[in-house]
């Protein structure tokens, strides 16, 4: 069986069952698990499935949310490049919001040149990796901790966020869709992200190209509510063109 035929069968199996383990697919197709892993890697690269620890799920599974461990090791080079580009939008004296997420996290390594900066965040990951920088004032929103993403959410976080206005918000997202807008799997995180967007003068969305075309359970905002999208060169040119027609600046790394 050619790899193209095998991969089509994998997509059909995952679509009909919503999810599948590597072992399930190996048994179904009578090929080695290493072959299945290579196929899944290729299918995810082509934005045809979501890989998970030990298998994959269908793109149609709107509740799917990868673990922090899984996200930290995906698209690492793209995320670092996106972070470097994002920092170019910051000026000394700015007050900024940094959303939780593994795409915003690398930005902290790029802030040493600033002398006067206020950062507000709900990211425990960011606190974990933060080393004090002279002139950078860090404010943590607090709230209830989501184990899946290590983000502070809920009423306390929302109340604290409601009291501030910032120059720029750097927001991460799980799904970008031309008609459905920005989405994420969890309602409480969607509320925080929405408030971040509403409370910022400028909104910069940070997203690797794998998020394009995906729809998740919870609506965050319409595409028109962001000012800039920073993504990688894998972004579909047709999607890029459509986003730019809406007056949104798109930067690819």
C-alpha positions in Angstrom: 0.0 0.0 0.0 1.4 3.4 -1.0 1.8 6.0 1.8 -0.9 8.3 0.2 -3.5 5.5 0.3 -2.5 4.5 3.8 -2.9 8.1 5.0 -6.3 8.4 3.5 -7.4 5.3 5.4 -5.9 6.8 8.5 -8.0 10.0 8.0 -11.1 8.0 7.4 -10.6 5.9 10.5 -9.9 8.9 12.7 -12.9 10.8 11.3 -15.3 7.9 11.9 -14.0 7.2 15.4 -13.2 10.9 16.4 -9.9 9.6 17.7 -7.4 6.7 17.4 -4.3 5.4 19.1 -1.2 4.5 17.2 -1.8 0.9 18.2 -5.4 1.0 16.9 -4.1 2.3 13.5 -1.3 -0.2 13.4 -3.7 -3.1 13.9 -6.2 -1.7 11.5 -3.7 -1.2 8.6 -1.3 -4.1 9.6 1.8 -1.9 9.5 4.3 -1.0 12.2 3.7 1.7 14.8 6.7 3.6 13.6 5.1 3.8 10.2 1.9 5.1 11.7 3.8 7.8 13.7 5.5 9.0 10.5 2.1 9.1 8.8 0.6 11.1 11.7 3.4 13.5 11.7 2.9 14.1 7.9 -0.9 14.5 8.3 -0.5 17.0 11.1 2.0 19.0 9.1 -0.6 19.2 6.3 -3.3 20.3 8.9 -5.4 17.1 8.4 -5.5 15.7 11.9 -4.5 16.7 15.5 -1.7 14.6 16.9 -2.1 13.6 20.6 0.1 11.7 23.0 -0.1 8.2 21.7 -2.4 8.8 18.7 -4.5 11.5 17.0 -8.0 13.1 16.9 -10.2 14.4 14.2 -10.0 18.1 13.2 -13.8 18.1 13.8 -13.4 17.5 17.5 -14.0 21.1 18.7 -13.4 20.2 22.4 -9.9 18.8 21.7 -7.2 20.6 23.7 -3.6 19.5 23.7 -1.8 19.4 27.0 0.8 22.0 27.9 3.5 19.3 27.6 2.4 18.5 24.1 2.2 22.2 23.1 5.6 23.1 24.5 7.4 20.7 22.1 5.3 21.5 19.0 6.4 24.2 16.4 9.2 25.4 18.8 11.2 27.1 16.1 8.2 28.9 14.7 7.1 30.1 18.1 10.5 31.5 18.9 10.6 33.3 15.5 7.0 34.6 16.1 8.0 35.9 19.6 11.0 37.8 18.2 8.8 39.5 15.6 6.2 40.3 18.3 8.7 42.1 20.5 9.3 44.5 17.6 5.8 45.9 18.3 6.8 46.9 21.9 8.2 50.3 22.9 9.7 51.5 26.1 6.9 52.8 28.4 4.3 50.4 27.1 1.9 48.5 29.3 1.2 45.1 27.7 -0.9 42.0 28.3 0.7 38.7 27.7 -1.8 35.9 27.3 -1.1 32.4 28.6 0.2 30.0 25.9 3.4 28.5 24.6 3.4 31.0 21.7 3.6 34.1 23.9 6.0 32.4 26.4 9.2 32.9 24.3 8.6 36.7 24.3 10.0 36.9 27.9 13.5 36.0 26.6 13.4 39.0 24.3 12.7 41.8 26.8 16.1 42.5 28.3 16.7 45.6 26.1 13.7 47.4 27.6 14.1 49.9 30.5 10.5 50.8 31.3 7.8 48.2 30.7 4.8 46.9 32.6 3.6 43.4 31.8 0.3 41.9 32.9 -0.2 38.2 32.5 -2.3 35.2 33.6 0.4 32.7 32.6 1.9 30.5 35.3 4.4 29.2 32.7 5.6 32.8 32.2 6.1 33.1 36.0 7.9 29.8 36.0 10.5 31.0 33.5 10.7 34.6 34.4 14.0 36.1 35.6 13.8 39.6 37.0 14.6 42.3 34.4 15.5 45.8 35.6 12.8 48.2 34.5 10.3 45.5 33.7 7.4 45.5 36.2 5.4 42.2 36.2 1.8 41.9 37.4 0.1 38.5 37.7 -3.7 38.5 37.4 -4.3 35.7 39.8 -7.4 33.5 39.8 -8.3 29.9 39.5 -5.6 27.7 37.9 -6.5 25.6 34.9 -4.4 22.4 35.1 -4.6 21.8 31.3 -2.9 25.2 30.3 -1.5 26.5 33.6 -3.5 29.7 33.0 -5.2 31.8 35.7 -8.9 32.2 34.9 -12.3 32.7 36.5 -14.0 35.5 38.5 -10.9 36.8 40.3 -8.8 37.0 37.2 -11.7 38.6 35.3 -12.3 41.2 38.1 -8.6 42.2 38.1 -8.5 42.3 34.3 -11.6 44.6 34.3 -9.7 47.3 36.3 -6.9 47.8 33.7 -6.4 49.1 30.2 -3.2 48.5 28.3 -1.4 49.7 25.2 -1.1 46.3 23.6 -2.3 42.8 24.1 -0.4 39.8 22.8 -2.9 36.9 22.5 -2.5 33.2 21.7 -5.3 31.2 20.2 -6.3 27.6 19.3 -8.3 28.2 16.2 -8.4 30.9 13.5 -11.3 30.6 11.0 -12.3 33.1 8.3 -16.0 32.9 9.2 -16.0 31.7 12.8 -13.2 34.0 14.0 -11.0 33.2 16.9 -11.9 30.2 19.1 -10.5 28.1 22.0 -11.7 24.9 23.6 -12.5 26.2 27.1 -15.2 28.8 28.0 -13.4 30.3 30.9 -10.2 30.9 28.9 -12.3 32.3 26.1 -13.7 34.9 28.5 -10.2 36.0 29.6 -8.9 36.2 26.1 -12.0 38.2 25.0 -11.5 40.7 27.9 -7.8 41.1 27.0 -8.8 42.0 23.4 -11.4 44.4 24.6 -9.1 46.2 27.1 -6.2 46.8 24.7 -5.7 49.7 22.3 -3.9 47.3 19.9 -4.2 43.6 19.7 -1.5 41.4 18.3 -2.4 37.7 17.7 0.4 35.2 17.9 -0.3 31.9 16.1 1.6 29.3 14.2 0.1 28.3 10.9 -1.3 25.0 12.3 -4.1 26.9 14.0 -5.4 28.3 10.7 -8.7 26.8 9.5 -9.5 25.3 12.9 -12.7 25.8 14.9 -12.8 25.2 18.6 -15.7 25.1 21.1 -15.6 28.6 22.5 -15.8 31.8 20.5 -13.3 34.5 21.6 -13.7 37.3 19.0 -14.2 38.1 15.4 -11.1 38.4 13.2 -11.8 42.1 12.8 -11.2 42.7 16.5 -7.4 42.1 16.1 -5.0 44.5 14.5 -2.0 42.3 13.7 -1.5 38.6 13.0 2.0 37.2 13.4 2.4 33.6 12.0 4.9 31.5 10.2 5.5 31.0 6.5 3.3 27.8 6.5 0.2 30.0 6.6 -2.1 29.3 3.6 -1.7 32.3 1.1 -5.4 32.3 0.5 -6.1 32.7 4.2 -3.5 35.4 4.5 -5.0 37.3 1.6 -8.5 37.1 3.1 -7.3 38.3 6.5 -5.4 41.2 5.0 -8.6 42.3 3.0 -10.2 42.8 6.4 -7.6 45.5 7.3 -5.5 43.3 9.5 -1.7 43.4 9.1 -0.2 40.0 8.6 3.5 39.3 9.3 5.0 35.9 8.5 8.3 34.6 9.9 
